[in-house]
């Protein structure tokens, strides 16, 4: 399991950085909290919805038909935003995606909106 303080780039299949993991939290490229990873590498949005799984690449993948039967989880406490680094390592060689699997941050990044964005945000009074 990754170190809690270490900032790990999460890549998209093209090789660009799509976000960051500071275990267990996931942040977008702007440093905003967008989700978290469970101990078994399952990825959830800040709204508690299942998103996919974290690979060793690391990428966030999802099966086209998955997610509908996964339980809604209560999010952990919101962490402070991070300051993304100015320089990033090159992406490792990415394996081909199996049929019926897609890269969340590349194909449907809206599954991981920041807390104050998206259809599931709490209503503001």
Residue frames relative to the residue before (quaternion, step in Angstrom):
aa qw qx qy qz dx dy dz
X 1.0000 0.0000 0.0000 0.0000 0.00 0.00 0.00
X 0.5439 -0.6482 0.4213 0.3265 3.61 -0.95 0.84
X 0.5724 -0.5663 0.4658 0.3671 3.54 -1.28 0.43
X 0.5692 -0.6391 0.4024 0.3250 3.57 -0.98 0.84
X 0.7559 0.4067 -0.2314 0.4579 3.61 0.95 -0.72
X 0.5821 0.6194 -0.3637 0.3810 3.59 1.20 -0.41
X 0.2952 -0.7488 0.5718 0.1590 3.57 -0.94 0.94
X 0.0824 -0.8129 0.5763 -0.0166 3.57 -0.55 1.24
X 0.3906 -0.7092 0.5248 0.2625 3.62 -0.75 0.95
X 0.1969 -0.7211 0.6495 0.1393 3.56 -1.15 0.73
X 0.2528 -0.8103 0.5193 0.0991 3.53 -0.68 1.14
X 0.3358 -0.6541 0.6171 0.2804 3.50 -1.39 0.18
X 0.7060 -0.5100 0.2900 0.3966 3.57 -1.19 0.46
X 0.6066 0.5511 -0.3519 0.4522 3.61 1.16 -0.47
X 0.5760 -0.6041 0.3700 0.4080 3.60 1.22 -0.40
X 0.5427 0.5999 -0.4102 0.4211 3.61 1.26 -0.03
X 0.5026 -0.6029 0.5094 0.3527 3.56 -1.26 0.36
X 0.1845 -0.8073 0.5557 0.0729 3.56 -0.82 1.04
X 0.7874 -0.0999 0.0908 0.6015 3.57 1.24 -0.40
X 0.3792 -0.7095 0.5494 0.2258 3.53 -1.35 -0.20
X 0.2304 -0.7345 0.6226 0.1409 3.53 -1.22 0.66
X 0.0426 0.7043 -0.7079 0.0312 3.50 -0.97 1.01
X 0.3774 -0.8094 0.3875 0.2285 3.48 0.28 1.41
X 0.5969 -0.2573 -0.7598 0.0132 1.51 -1.69 1.88
X 0.5433 0.6767 -0.3697 0.3322 3.61 1.25 -0.02
X 0.2346 -0.7432 0.6134 0.1278 3.53 -1.21 0.71
X 0.1192 -0.7918 0.5989 0.0141 3.54 -0.96 0.99
X 0.4620 -0.6506 0.5142 0.3144 3.58 -1.17 0.53
X 0.7277 -0.4382 0.2958 0.4370 3.60 -1.27 0.01
X 0.6505 0.4965 -0.3161 0.4800 3.59 1.25 -0.33
X 0.5665 -0.6214 0.3691 0.3959 3.59 1.30 -0.06
X 0.5040 0.6472 -0.4275 0.3799 3.60 1.28 0.17
X 0.5109 -0.6458 0.4816 0.3001 3.56 -1.07 0.81
X 0.0310 -0.8277 0.5600 -0.0208 3.59 -0.74 1.06
X 0.8188 -0.0975 0.0679 0.5616 3.60 1.19 -0.18
X 0.2573 -0.7450 0.5854 0.1901 3.51 -1.33 -0.26
X 0.3671 -0.7034 0.5731 0.2050 3.53 -1.35 0.39
X 0.3700 -0.7092 0.5555 0.2268 3.56 -1.00 0.89
X 0.6945 -0.4748 0.3335 0.4255 3.58 -1.25 0.18
X 0.7128 0.3982 -0.2633 0.5138 3.62 1.17 -0.43
X 0.6001 -0.6423 0.3078 0.3641 3.57 1.26 0.68
X 0.4175 0.6685 -0.4976 0.3623 3.61 1.16 0.52
X 0.2736 -0.7809 0.5477 0.1243 3.58 -0.95 0.93
X 0.0665 -0.7830 0.6185 -0.0048 3.56 -0.96 1.00
X 0.4868 -0.6480 0.5007 0.3041 3.55 -1.17 0.62
X 0.6636 -0.4885 0.3740 0.4256 3.58 -1.28 0.17
X 0.6511 0.4954 -0.3089 0.4850 3.58 1.28 -0.29
X 0.5808 -0.6365 0.3438 0.3731 3.60 1.30 0.14
X 0.5372 0.6248 -0.4109 0.3903 3.59 1.22 0.19
X 0.5379 -0.6187 0.4733 0.3222 3.53 -1.10 0.80
X 0.1732 -0.7959 0.5764 0.0662 3.57 -0.95 0.94
X 0.7101 -0.3613 0.2925 0.5289 3.60 0.87 -0.92
X 0.5008 -0.6230 0.4834 0.3569 3.54 -1.10 -0.69
X 0.4427 -0.6755 0.5330 0.2523 3.52 -1.27 0.60
X 0.2594 -0.7715 0.5646 0.1372 3.57 -0.79 1.05
X 0.6434 -0.5209 0.3927 0.4005 3.55 -1.30 0.06
X 0.4732 0.7221 -0.4100 0.2943 3.64 1.25 -0.32
X 0.2444 0.6835 -0.0846 -0.6826 2.07 1.66 -1.74
X 0.0068 0.7488 -0.6623 0.0272 3.53 -1.14 0.87
X 0.3502 -0.6818 0.5863 0.2623 3.56 -1.29 0.29
X 0.0412 -0.8161 0.5749 -0.0419 3.54 -0.53 1.25
X 0.0658 -0.7783 0.6237 0.0292 3.52 -1.31 0.43
X 0.4175 -0.6550 0.5639 0.2806 3.52 -1.14 0.67
X 0.6057 -0.5926 0.3940 0.3559 3.55 -1.02 0.82
X 0.7757 0.3617 -0.1833 0.4836 3.57 0.93 -0.87
X 0.5816 0.6209 -0.3797 0.3634 3.64 1.17 -0.03
X 0.6370 0.5819 -0.3876 0.3246 3.50 -1.32 0.11
X 0.6415 0.5665 -0.3346 0.3945 3.55 1.08 -0.60
X 0.7412 0.3767 -0.2235 0.5087 3.59 1.13 -0.53
X 0.4909 0.6550 -0.4367 0.3732 3.58 1.27 0.02
X 0.5039 -0.6618 0.4544 0.3188 3.59 -0.99 0.74
X 0.4710 -0.6110 0.5570 0.3076 3.51 -1.29 0.52
X 0.1484 -0.8060 0.5687 0.0702 3.63 -0.75 0.97
X 0.4869 -0.6240 0.5179 0.3245 3.54 -1.20 0.54
X 0.4301 -0.7134 0.4814 0.2726 3.59 -0.77 0.96
X 0.5258 -0.5970 0.4889 0.3579 3.56 -1.22 0.47
X 0.6945 -0.4250 0.3324 0.4760 3.61 -1.23 0.05
X 0.5248 -0.6500 0.4544 0.3091 3.55 -1.04 0.83
X 0.3175 -0.7524 0.5423 0.1977 3.60 -0.78 0.99
X 0.6137 -0.4968 0.4443 0.4233 3.53 -1.33 0.12
X 0.5551 -0.5764 0.4566 0.3888 3.61 -1.11 0.53
X 0.3566 -0.7143 0.5545 0.2348 3.56 -1.22 0.46
X 0.3532 -0.6676 0.5961 0.2725 3.53 -1.32 0.20
X 0.3297 -0.7715 0.5052 0.2023 3.60 -0.32 1.22
X 0.5385 -0.6346 0.4431 0.3331 3.58 -1.07 0.68
X 0.5551 -0.6239 0.4437 0.3252 3.57 -1.19 0.56
X 0.7741 0.1962 -0.1182 0.5901 3.58 1.10 -0.66
X 0.1472 -0.8005 0.5797 0.0398 3.53 -1.08 0.80
X 0.5248 -0.6260 0.4593 0.3489 3.59 -1.09 0.59
X 0.5750 -0.5660 0.4555 0.3761 3.56 -1.22 0.47
X 0.5680 -0.6047 0.4411 0.3422 3.55 -1.16 0.63
X 0.4799 -0.6281 0.5162 0.3298 3.57 -1.14 0.58
X 0.6454 -0.4658 0.4016 0.4530 3.57 -1.27 0.11
X 0.2594 -0.7814 0.5538 0.1241 3.56 -0.81 1.04
X 0.4036 -0.6873 0.5451 0.2601 3.55 -0.99 0.81
X 0.5959 -0.5513 0.4391 0.3849 3.56 -1.23 0.44
X 0.4412 -0.6732 0.5185 0.2887 3.55 -1.11 0.63
X 0.4686 -0.6610 0.4994 0.3069 3.60 -0.93 0.82
X 0.6385 -0.5118 0.4015 0.4113 3.58 -1.21 0.46
X 0.8049 0.2695 -0.2100 0.4852 3.56 -1.01 0.83
X 0.6461 0.4677 -0.3164 0.5135 3.60 1.29 0.20
X 0.0412 -0.8038 0.5926 0.0328 3.58 -1.02 0.73
X 0.5124 -0.6205 0.5163 0.2930 3.50 -1.37 0.46
X 0.4088 -0.7565 0.4575 0.2266 3.59 -0.40 1.24
X 0.7286 0.4437 -0.2669 0.4484 3.62 0.69 -1.02
X 0.6740 0.4674 -0.2992 0.4875 3.59 1.17 -0.44
X 0.8018 0.3510 -0.1532 0.4587 3.57 0.82 -1.02
X 0.8076 0.0182 0.0115 0.5894 3.62 0.95 -0.79
X 0.0286 -0.8421 0.5385 0.0060 3.62 0.49 1.13
X 0.5236 0.6446 -0.4071 0.3802 3.60 1.24 -0.30
X 0.5374 0.6055 -0.4135 0.4166 3.62 1.22 -0.20
X 0.7536 0.2895 -0.1684 0.5656 3.59 1.27 -0.36
X 0.0944 0.8136 -0.5681 0.0807 3.62 0.47 1.13
X 0.5710 -0.5354 0.4643 0.4145 3.61 -1.20 0.34
X 0.7145 -0.4910 0.2954 0.4014 3.57 -1.22 0.48
X 0.7575 0.3830 -0.2169 0.4822 3.62 0.92 -0.80
X 0.6549 0.4443 -0.3268 0.5166 3.60 1.24 0.37
X 0.6751 0.5197 -0.3577 0.3823 3.53 -1.26 0.31
X 0.6525 -0.5512 0.3799 0.3550 3.51 -1.31 0.43
X 0.7153 0.4723 -0.2568 0.4465 3.60 1.13 -0.56
X 0.4074 0.7150 -0.4891 0.2892 3.60 1.21 0.08
X 0.5690 -0.5897 0.4478 0.3576 3.51 -1.22 0.54
X 0.5228 -0.6305 0.4695 0.3299 3.56 -1.05 0.75
X 0.3189 -0.7334 0.5660 0.2003 3.55 -1.01 0.84
X 0.3169 -0.7535 0.5484 0.1762 3.55 -0.93 0.91
